[in-house]
Amino acid sequence: MDHNTILIKNPDNVTRKYLKGIIIEPGMSLNQVAADFYERIDGQREFISIVTEIAEEYDTDVQTCIEDLQALSKQLIEKEVVYVK
């Protein structure tokens, strides 16, 4: 997965908000930052665009944010929560 990757949410997943996070059935929960990332996945925006917004919003280093959200994306892809376009 590179910076230009576009992710698409799996429409078959059931999600619900819980406090500041999201629960994705069956049995995956996302904390606030991960939930913010997931909610911005729209099938059109590139990974780096979403990551840059998250880094700015949470006032964190972009490179750290890239690494963390690439790891999260890998998990979401493995669990078929999202697909690569």
C-alpha positions as a printed Julia matrix, in Angstrom:
85×3 Matrix{Float64}:
   0.0    0.0    0.0
   1.4    3.38  -0.95
   0.45   7.01  -0.37
  -1.77   7.09  -3.46
  -3.83   4.06  -2.45
  -7.58   4.59  -2.35
  -9.57   2.52   0.1
 -13.23   1.54  -0.18
 -15.42   0.48   2.75
 -17.02  -2.93   2.55
 -20.76  -2.14   2.29
 -21.65  -5.46   3.91
 -20.16  -4.47   7.28
 -22.42  -3.29  10.05
 -20.95  -0.39  12.02
 -22.14   1.62  14.97
 -20.71   4.48  16.93
 -19.77   3.84  20.52
 -18.62   6.81  22.58
 -15.88   8.35  20.4
 -15.08   5.16  18.53
 -16.73   2.75  16.12
 -17.62  -0.91  16.45
 -17.52  -2.93  13.24
 -19.37  -6.23  13.39
 -18.27  -8.82  14.08
 -15.96  -7.89  16.9
 -13.68  -5.08  15.75
 -13.54  -1.81  17.62
 -11.76   1.37  16.58
 -10.56   4.07  18.94
 -11.23   7.74  18.21
  -8.3    8.29  15.83
  -8.92   5.03  13.96
 -12.63   5.84  13.78
 -11.87   9.28  12.35
  -9.66   7.66   9.72
 -12.3    5.04   8.89
 -15.06   7.63   8.58
 -13.01   9.58   6.02
 -12.59   6.59   3.72
 -14.89   7.4    0.82
 -13.52   5.43  -2.12
 -12.22   8.59  -3.77
  -9.59  10.19  -1.56
  -6.01   8.98  -1.48
  -4.56   7.56   1.7
  -2.06  10.42   2.09
  -4.81  13.03   1.9
  -6.71  11.43   4.78
  -3.52  10.89   6.8
  -2.47  14.53   6.4
  -5.83  15.69   7.75
  -5.63  13.32  10.71
  -2.05  14.42  11.5
  -3.1   18.08  11.47
  -6.25  17.47  13.5
  -4.38  15.55  16.21
  -1.23  17.7   15.99
   1.07  14.77  15.37
   4.01  14.02  13.11
   2.89  13.05   9.59
   5.43  10.21   9.29
   4.26   8.65  12.56
   0.67   9.01  11.43
   1.49   7.36   8.09
   3.09   4.37   9.81
   0.26   3.95  12.32
  -2.52   4.3    9.76
  -0.78   2.0    7.27
  -0.72  -0.65  10.0
  -4.4   -0.01  10.73
  -5.24  -0.14   7.01
  -3.48  -3.49   6.71
  -5.65  -4.87   9.53
  -8.81  -3.44   7.98
  -7.91  -4.98   4.61
  -7.09  -8.38   6.18
 -10.44  -8.4    7.98
 -12.19  -7.3    4.76
 -13.53  -4.15   6.4
 -12.08  -2.14   3.52
 -10.76  -2.94   0.06
  -8.1   -1.35  -2.11
  -9.64   0.37  -5.13
